[in-house]
């Protein structure tokens, strides 16, 4: 056998081996089951998919729409979802009661851009906080940052929680209840707050002025056991979300496009709504300060430490 023949056979062998490698199926992506909020600040999930940030991290998202912050906690506990959007208060309350739930990625902080407000019909006889006495107020979760700000406002005006009737409603139900007259006032949040402003409802701004800025309004949580067991995947999810949040903040038109594709809200409203900044890291100090109020008002059974409710790999501001 000549040297040329040997080289030819070797080349053929390399070609066959290369063909076999190319014929192998692509490595399967890790699936992360996510429950998104129905009220907004979920847009970065879809932007991250469109921009390929999750694909870069070898992640495929399975996204479902949630119904309530408390329901999100239940989904994490029973293992139906790996990550779920919820509020800081339901999460802190769950941790205070011994549940292994941790915050992994922030979505939005309470900030000077109003994302909720105490709304009444334009022709309501409620003109001041004092006029709320004896009235029925709807909230998307009584144990919430909105509930805490409302009670602080009542106290500043010489009233207590017992002077009003608080009604727990689903996210879309707050605006619907105000319009139907089944509550006298309500605290819609997120997209539903913006829509209520556009519809001409009147706001008593004192409640929002009592917000704790820097406190998480909406966040992504996980079962701590699952996050610890899948730490590499969780860290990759966080990296993809950080890129997606940065892109969303720089490209508001991309956020509006997701809104139009993923909600049934009026396009003319979505074209003009004010978009709150997307966050990734947590302000642990502001969260801890708000928990002082939550414990005071009985929304949580005890005040846990930040290390109890912030996952070890979560980004802190």
N, C-alpha and C positions, 0 to 999 in steps of 0.2 A: 504493500500500500504506500503510495507516494505521500509526501508531506502535504501536497495540495489537496489530495483526497481526504486526508485526516482533517484538515482545516475546514473543508466543505461539510463534512459530517458534523463537526463540532458546531459550525454555524447553524446547520439545520436543527441541531439539538437545542441551541439557545433560542432559536425562533419558536420551536414548539413550546419550550418552557415559558417564553414571554406570552405566547398566545394563551396558554393555560392561565397565567396570572391575570391577563386582561379579561378572560372569560369568567373570573370569579365574581360573584355578586358583591355590590358595594356593602361596606360594613353597615349593619343596622343602626339607625339613630336611636338614642335614648329618648323614650317618650316621657314627657312631663304632663300630667293631667292637671289643668289649671281651671279654677272657677273664677270667672271675672265678675266685677261689680256691674250692676245694671245702670248705675248713675254717673258713669264717666270715670276718667283717669285710667281706663283700661287700654286706651288707644295704642300705647307703646308696645303692647303685646303683638298687635297686628303689624305695626310698623317694623318691629324686630324681625318678623317673619318675612315681610316684603323686602327688607334690606339685606336679608341673609345673615343677620347677626346670630340667630339661633342655629342655623345650618352650620355656621362657622364653628360653633361649639358642639356640633354633632347632636343637636337636640331637635326633637319634633314635638310641637305643642298640640295637645288635645284640649280644646277650650270649650267650656260650658258656661252658661249664664247663671249666676247665683240669684237668690231671692232675697236674702237678708244677711246682715253681718253675723248673727247668731247661727244661722243655717250654715254659713261657711265654716264655722268652728266645728259643727257636727260632721260636716263632710270630711274634714281633716282627721277627726277622731275615729271615724268608721273606715277610713282608708279609701273612700270613693275618689278623693282628689288628693294630689300630692301638695299642691299649692293653691291657696284660695285668697281672694281679696276680701278684707274685712276692715273693721274699725279698730282703733287703738283701745277703746273702752271694752268692747266684748273680749278682745284678746287679753287685756290686763285682768279682767274679771275672771276669765277662764284660768289664767295662771294663778291668781290669788286663791282659787278653789282647788288647786292641785293638778290641773290638766297640763299635759306636756305640749303646749303650743308656744311657738316662738315667731317673732317677726323676722323675716329674711330680707325683704326689699321694701323700701318706702315707695310710695306713689305720689303722695301730695301732703304737704304740711299746711296747717292753718296759717294763712298769710294775709297781708293787707288786701289782696284781691278777694272779694267776698265770694264764698262758695256755698253759703247758706244764709238764711235770714228769717226773721219772724215776720210772716206775711199775713195780711188781712185783705179782704175785698176792698176795692177802691172806695165803695160807699159805706164801709163799716163805721159804726159809731165808736169803735175802739180808736182813740186818738193818742193814748199814752199807755205806759206800762201799768199805771194804776187802774186803767180801765179793764185790765185783764182779770181782775178779781171776779171769781165766780164763773169765768169763761172756760170753754173747752178748747184745749190746744193739742193739735196732732203733731207727733214726732215720728221719724223713721228709726225708732229705738229710743226709749226713754233714758236708759243708761247709755249715754252717748256724749260726745263733746258738746253737741247742741243742747242736750238736756242740762249739762253742767253749766253752760253759759246762761241758759234761761233762768235757772235757779239762783245763780249769782245776781242776775239782774233783778229778780223779784226781791231778793234780800236787800239790795240797795234802795229799793222803793218801799221798804217796810212790810213786805209780804213774805210768805213762805210757800213751799211746794203745796201745802194743804189749801191754799187760797185759790188754786186753779185745779181743773180736771185734766190730767195728762192722758192722751190716747195714743197707744202704740199702733203704728200703721206701716204697711209696706212702702218701699221707696216711692213708687208712682202714686200711691194712695193718698199722700199728704196733700199734694196739689189738687187732686180730684175731690178730696173731702172739703177743702176750703171752697172750691168752686160750687160744690153741691150744697154747702151750708151745714154739713153734718158736724163740722167743727167751726169755732169762731175765729181761730187763727191756727197757723201751722208753720212748721220749720222744714220746708223742702230743702234738699241738698243737691249739689252737683248740677247736672243738666236740668233737673226739675226746678231748681232755684232760678237758674238763668231764664228758663221758660216762663216762670211765674212773673218775673220782672218784665219780660217782653209782653206778657198778656195784660199788663197794667195793674197787677196787684200792688198794694202799698206796703212798704216795709217799716217796721219799728226797729231802727238801726242800733238801738242800745244793746240788744242781745249780741249781735255780732261784735260790737265794740268790747264785749267781755270775753272774747276768745283768747286762748293762750296761744300766741303765735309761735310757730316752731313745733307745736304738738302735731303728731301725725293725724291727718284726717282720713286717709285711705292708705292701706298698705297690703302687702302680700305676706301671708303667714304660712307656716308648715307645721306638721307634727314634728316635734323635736326628735323623736326616735327615728323617724324617716329621714330627716335632714342629716342627723349624725351618721346614719348608716349609708347615706348617699352623699357624703360631703363633697366629693369631687363634682358630681352632677349638680349639686346645689350651687357650688361656686361658679360653675360654668353658666348656670342660669342667671346668676347675679351679674356676671360680666356682660352677658347678652343684653340684659335689661338696662344696664348702665349706658351701653351704646345706644339702645333704642330710646331711652329717656333723653339723652343728649340730642339725638336727631329730632325727636318730637319738639323739643324746646326751640331748636333752630329752624324748624319747618312747620309752622302752624297750619299751612294748607294740607299737609299730610295728615294732621290730626283731624281736620274737618272732613277730609275724604273718608277716614275710618268711621267717623260719626255717621256720615250719610249712608255708608254701607252696612253699618252694624246696629243702627237705631231706626226708629220710625218717627223721629222728631222732625218738625218742619224744616226743610232745607234753608229757608230764608232766616230762620233762627240760628241754625248751625253756622251759617255764613258770617254771622256777626257776633256770636257769643264770645265773651272774654274767656281766654284759656288760662287756667292756673298753671304755674310752673310744675313740671314733672320732676320728682325727687327720687334719689336712689338711697342716699344715706339717711341716718336717723340722728336727730338732735336729742340725745339721751337726757340732757339736763332739762329741756323744755317738757319732755314726756314725764319725767319724774315730778316736775312742778305741778303739772296738771293732775297727776295721780293723788296729790295732796287733797285737791277738791273732790275727786271721785270718792276717796275714802271718807271725807267729811260728810258727803251727801248720801253715803250708804250704797253707792253704785258698785263698789268693790268691797269684799269682806276684809281685806288687809291691803297694805301698800307693798307690793313686791319690789325687789331691786331690779335695776335695768338688766343685770346679768341673768335674771330669771326669764325675762320676756324677749330679750334680744339674742338671736342666734349668734354663736361665737364667730361665724364667718360674715355676719352682716356688716355693712359699711356704716361707720359712724361719722357724722359731720364734724 
